[in-house]
Each structure stands twice: as C-alpha cells, then as structure tokens.
Amino acid sequence: MIYPKPNNQRETMDLMRLQYFVAVAEAGSFSRAAAALHMSQPALSRQVLLLEKEVGQRLFERTEIGRASCRER
C-alpha cells in the first residue's frame, strides 16, 4: 500500500510520536529508547506525553526507576 506524503508539519510530528511510542514499548524504558533514538530522555518523554494528550489516554505505566510498560485496558 502506498501512503500519501504528509502535507503539513502536524502530520509529520504525529508519525514521529508514534515511532517514539514504539521505541519506548520495544525498549521497555524511556532512557534506553532515547539512547537508541539518539535523543535526550526528557525530549522523548515530552513527545510521548504529547501523544498521550492527543489520544486522551496514558499509554505507559511509569515507574520511579524509569521503566515503562504499556497499559492494559
């Protein structure tokens, strides 16, 4: 399937936030995902928080030691 190119910055950012979500889910921690993405952990956390705000749902259970797990519904 061919997907159309995003026609504005907002659509591009939404796709990036989804990629960040996947990276955190696969890594199991924000710190490991940030390192793999070559970005800072606070910047990654902020992007995931914006995605959570956009979908209206917490996507990860966060722990005090920086681990994250996907929320079960």
SVG drawing of the C-alpha trace seen along z (x, -y; Angstrom):
<svg xmlns="http://www.w3.org/2000/svg" viewBox="-10 -22 32 27">
<polyline fill="none" stroke="black" stroke-width="0.4" points="0.0,0.0 1.3,-3.5 0.7,-6.1 0.4,-9.7 3.1,-12.1 2.2,-14.3 1.1,-17.7 2.0,-19.6 4.2,-19.6 1.5,-18.4 1.0,-15.1 4.8,-14.5 5.0,-15.1 2.2,-12.7 4.1,-9.9 7.2,-10.7 5.4,-10.5 4.1,-7.0 7.6,-5.9 8.7,-7.2 5.9,-5.2 7.0,-2.1 10.6,-2.6 9.7,-3.0 7.5,0.0 10.2,2.1 13.0,0.9 10.9,1.1 12.4,-2.2 12.4,-5.8 16.2,-6.0 17.1,-3.0 14.7,-4.2 16.1,-7.7 19.6,-6.4 18.6,-4.2 16.9,-7.2 19.9,-9.5 17.8,-12.0 17.6,-13.1 15.3,-11.2 13.3,-14.4 12.7,-15.2 11.4,-11.7 9.2,-11.8 7.7,-15.1 6.9,-13.7 5.2,-10.7 3.3,-12.9 2.0,-15.0 0.9,-11.8 -0.9,-10.6 -2.6,-14.0 -3.6,-13.8 -5.2,-10.3 -6.6,-11.1 -5.1,-8.1 -2.0,-7.2 -0.1,-4.8 2.6,-3.7 2.7,-2.9 5.8,-4.8 7.9,-3.7 10.2,-5.6 13.3,-3.9 12.5,-5.0 10.9,-1.9 7.8,-1.9 5.2,0.7 2.2,0.5 -1.0,0.0 -3.5,2.8 -7.1,2.0"/>
</svg>
